[in-house]
Amino acid sequence: MTNKELANLIFPNINKTIDDYRKIYPKRDSNLVVTRFAPSPTGFVHIGNFQAAVTDYILAKNNNGIFYLRNEDTDKEREKENAVEVIMETLKYYGITPDEYEYKGEVVGNYGPYIQSKRKEIYQTFIKHLIEIGRAYPCFCSKETLDEVRHEQEAFKVRTGYYGRYATCRNLSLDEMAERIKKGKDFIVRFKSMGDPEKRFKFDDLVKGKIFMPENDLDDVIMKKDGLPTYHFAHVVDDYLMGTTHVVRGEEWLSSVPRHLEMFNAFGFEPPKYIHTPLIMKKENDKIRKISKRKDPEASMSYYQELGYPTEAVIESLMTIINTNYEQWHTANPDKTFLDFTYDPKKMSSSGGLYDLDKLENISKTVISKMTKEELYKYSYDWACIYSKSLKELIEYNPEYYKNILNIEREQKKPRKDIAKYSDIENNIWYMYDSIYNSKEKTYGYQKITNIEDIKEILNLYIEKYLDLSDKETWFNNIKLLCDELGYASNMKDYKNNPDNYKGNITDISTVLRVSLTSKSMTPDLYEIMRLLGKDRIIKRYNSID
Ligand code: GLU
């Protein structure tokens, strides 16, 4: 039995060669930067994976390159229904649209299929080649045997895994292998490693710099019982055939680099450059720890979508950990977007990026403050249509009125920054809607003037003589007159000089007018609020205070 015969016995129906595939997928232009996002369809886009996708995207865009999406669905047990939709829709939502992808039957790009489970024949061709050149072999060890070996390794405190003297099937003769296959014994295929872990080689990660790593001696599984490859093998074949120049992936894959490089080497392929992204950390009770899928809702990208953070703010907040100089750059270039920034892997923190939700809130407030009322109307309405029936109803009740509310203190040099996410809006503006205002249990937080008779006197006199909304100046002068008539200082300077001459001052009166109208002591511009509410509604509200 020769290697070639064994390969034919295992893959009788594989008739193509790796050269055939090289022709089907010709090498891309040598100057082209090609990146990919390669998530597994687990029903969830982790913030760490999304960080990698943003990095891939910006790296490709900086260089007029290609960013493609590959669906890594070889682990059929972990796969969740709709997971592919979740991934694609998340990318689209953030505007990180791939140049090449496969989605709902549509294939865009010449290097597909972009779904690994559809590439079985390709992987098997490459595995067949490895068997032919003696760099892969079938392994018949049962799960029980492998468990026993692992227990033995643990007991002797040696490295676990299928290597050296533990790699028993490696030493079977080709005839023995063929015999077992003919008898119908279950098998998987393993890579035949040649490395010596006592020897180290130099590896250059674009984030971590030069690292010395031991050579690989693990005989990794490359084809599982179901005929599909493992991640390690699919990575090598796909990133080679699809012409990936930069692999951006989580640093949990760093320790697998020796196996990947050995496989690239066995085929004689040049490996891509690697960017291993650091873990995303969070601060909790003064301790810094990894963001956890299980404990932290913010680990999932759906969290930001559900709360309605603008996509731009979420990307920007991630950019601050993707490159440590991003914030400084953005402060100097406030009108540019993240796509104008040049990503530099050397400026990625190699120890872990600290993701801070307070920072996201701040970034987001700035982003929203710069939107026009039309933009904010559109984005918040789109969001409300999916996530908030009550906000949707408020908006639909009178879209123009809603826009005008959003516009208070917006079109000015320093716009108001009181909305961080679309889910904040209703809580900020509810008092502008009678239906909610009237139905709400309110606590009027009056500050200085708290006696109800004094309050009523102020409101009654205001309604009677001074409620004038014709323009801001007139409106303000009337409040001053109200102060004068009731014995409150209309001028703060006078008040400060002789506080005993007055019952209080114009701020105290304004607070009464504000709180009695909105039940809040902090609101945007009171004149604008009054103008939008209109006289009748103001009078109704003031009359209902008792
Ligand atoms: N499917 C792998 C994962 O989701 C991809 C890692 C990579 O980008 O190569 O972790």
Boltz pocket constraint, residues with backbone or C-beta under 6 A from the ligand:
constraints:
  - pocket:
      binder: B
      contacts: [[A, 36], [A, 37], [A, 38], [A, 39], [A, 40], [A, 72], [A, 231], [A, 235], [A, 247], [A, 248], [A, 249], [A, 250], [A, 253]]
      max_distance: 6.0
